[in-house]
Amino acid sequence: MAISSATGKPLTSLAKERARAYTISRAAAGGFKRRGLRAYFEYRDLGIEKSSKGKVVAHVIKALPEKAPHGAWHSHACNLQFVYVLKGWLKFEYEGVGVITVKAGDCFVQPPNILHREWAHSKNMELLEVVAPANFKTLDGPPLVAAAAKKPKPVKKAVKKAAKKVAKK
């Protein structure tokens, strides 16, 4: 009979279930693999998918040297996508938002199904990404047209333009 180290009493079935779900992903054992959504990144699975029974996936993503993003529009069919930048920086464009640059220490929640594309990232970029559900789908966006392939306008310009419209009213 298993005894609880916290109470000194026999473990309940709920405590046993929680203990089986406990997960630890050690840096030394969990290496990066060249698999995942993007060929220019390496992914390190953190074991959350198994312990959450598919409710959530979490991984650390890092940039591969000499690999650049291709900037294709896409979206993710998910309920939640949370990103925390560990190292470096990334530049994204979001439909209806504009261009956003995020740096180490920044975090963002990417709304479900928002069309976006990555424009650039630093060579040392690393981020933590958490997505629910774990088996989310990535959907290709509309085909790039000549106008969309041009360098996007920074968000500051879009905000200034919107502010001018509001001021005129």
C-alpha positions in Angstrom: 0.0 0.0 0.0 1.4 3.4 -1.0 1.6 6.0 1.7 1.3 9.7 1.1 4.5 11.5 2.1 2.3 14.7 2.7 -0.3 13.1 5.0 1.3 9.8 6.2 -2.0 8.1 5.2 -2.6 5.7 2.3 -2.8 7.3 -1.1 -6.3 7.8 -2.4 -7.2 6.8 -6.0 -7.3 10.4 -7.0 -3.8 11.0 -5.5 -2.5 7.9 -7.4 -4.1 9.3 -10.7 -2.4 12.6 -10.2 0.9 11.0 -9.5 0.7 9.0 -12.8 0.0 12.2 -14.7 3.0 14.0 -13.2 5.4 14.9 -16.0 8.9 16.3 -16.0 10.9 17.1 -19.1 14.6 17.4 -18.4 16.7 19.6 -20.7 19.5 17.0 -20.9 17.2 14.3 -22.0 14.8 16.2 -24.2 16.7 17.2 -27.3 15.5 19.3 -30.2 14.1 17.5 -33.3 13.7 18.7 -36.9 10.0 18.0 -37.0 7.0 20.2 -36.7 5.2 22.8 -38.7 8.2 24.7 -40.0 11.4 23.4 -41.7 13.3 26.4 -40.4 12.7 25.5 -36.7 13.7 22.7 -34.4 11.1 21.6 -31.8 11.6 20.2 -28.2 8.4 18.6 -26.9 7.9 19.2 -23.2 5.7 16.1 -22.6 2.5 18.1 -21.8 0.4 16.5 -24.5 0.6 13.1 -22.9 0.0 14.3 -19.3 -2.9 16.5 -20.4 -4.4 13.6 -22.5 -4.2 15.7 -25.6 -5.8 18.8 -24.2 -2.6 20.9 -24.6 0.8 20.7 -26.3 3.9 22.7 -25.2 7.2 22.9 -26.9 10.3 25.0 -27.1 11.0 26.2 -30.7 14.4 27.5 -31.9 15.6 28.8 -35.2 17.9 26.7 -37.3 21.0 28.5 -38.5 20.9 29.7 -42.1 17.2 29.0 -42.4 14.7 31.8 -43.1 11.0 31.9 -42.9 9.0 31.7 -46.1 6.3 34.1 -45.1 3.3 32.1 -46.2 -0.1 33.1 -44.8 -1.7 30.5 -42.6 -3.9 30.1 -39.5 -4.2 27.6 -36.7 -7.5 25.9 -35.8 -7.1 25.9 -32.1 -8.7 27.2 -28.9 -5.6 28.8 -27.5 -2.1 29.6 -28.7 0.3 31.3 -26.2 3.8 32.3 -27.1 6.6 33.5 -24.8 9.9 34.6 -26.5 12.9 33.2 -24.6 15.7 34.5 -26.8 16.1 36.8 -29.8 13.2 38.3 -31.8 10.5 37.6 -34.4 8.6 39.7 -36.8 5.0 38.7 -37.7 2.2 40.2 -39.8 -1.4 39.6 -38.7 -4.4 40.2 -40.9 -6.2 43.3 -39.6 -3.4 44.1 -37.1 -0.2 44.7 -39.2 3.4 44.0 -38.4 4.4 43.1 -34.9 8.0 42.6 -33.6 8.3 40.5 -30.4 11.5 40.2 -28.4 12.9 38.1 -25.5 10.6 38.5 -22.5 7.6 39.4 -24.6 4.5 37.1 -24.7 1.4 37.1 -26.7 -1.8 35.1 -27.2 -2.5 34.6 -30.9 -6.3 34.5 -31.4 -7.7 31.3 -32.9 -7.8 31.2 -36.7 -6.2 34.6 -37.2 -4.3 34.7 -40.6 -0.7 35.5 -40.0 2.8 35.0 -41.4 6.3 35.3 -40.1 8.6 37.8 -41.9 11.9 37.3 -40.0 13.6 36.1 -36.9 17.0 36.4 -35.2 19.5 33.6 -35.5 19.3 32.9 -31.8 15.5 32.9 -31.6 13.9 30.6 -29.1 10.3 30.6 -27.8 7.9 28.6 -25.7 4.6 27.8 -27.4 1.5 26.3 -25.7 -1.4 25.3 -27.9 -4.8 23.8 -27.1 -5.9 21.3 -28.2 -2.7 19.4 -28.8 -3.8 18.1 -32.2 -4.6 21.5 -33.7 -4.6 22.0 -37.4 -2.6 24.5 -39.4 -4.5 25.8 -42.4 -2.9 27.4 -45.5 -4.0 31.0 -46.1 -4.9 32.6 -49.3 -2.3 32.4 -52.1 0.2 35.3 -52.0 -0.6 38.0 -54.6 1.9 40.6 -55.7 0.5 43.3 -53.4 0.6 41.0 -50.4 4.2 39.9 -51.1 5.4 43.5 -50.6 7.0 44.5 -47.3 4.2 45.1 -44.8 3.4 48.5 -43.2 4.6 48.8 -39.6 1.8 48.9 -37.0 2.8 52.4 -36.0 1.8 53.8 -39.4 -1.5 51.9 -39.3 -2.2 53.3 -35.8 -1.4 56.8 -36.8 -3.7 56.5 -39.9 -6.5 55.2 -37.8 -6.0 58.0 -35.2 -6.2 60.6 -37.9 -9.5 59.1 -39.2 -10.9 59.3 -35.6 -9.7 62.8 -35.1 -11.5 64.0 -38.3 -14.9 62.7 -37.0 
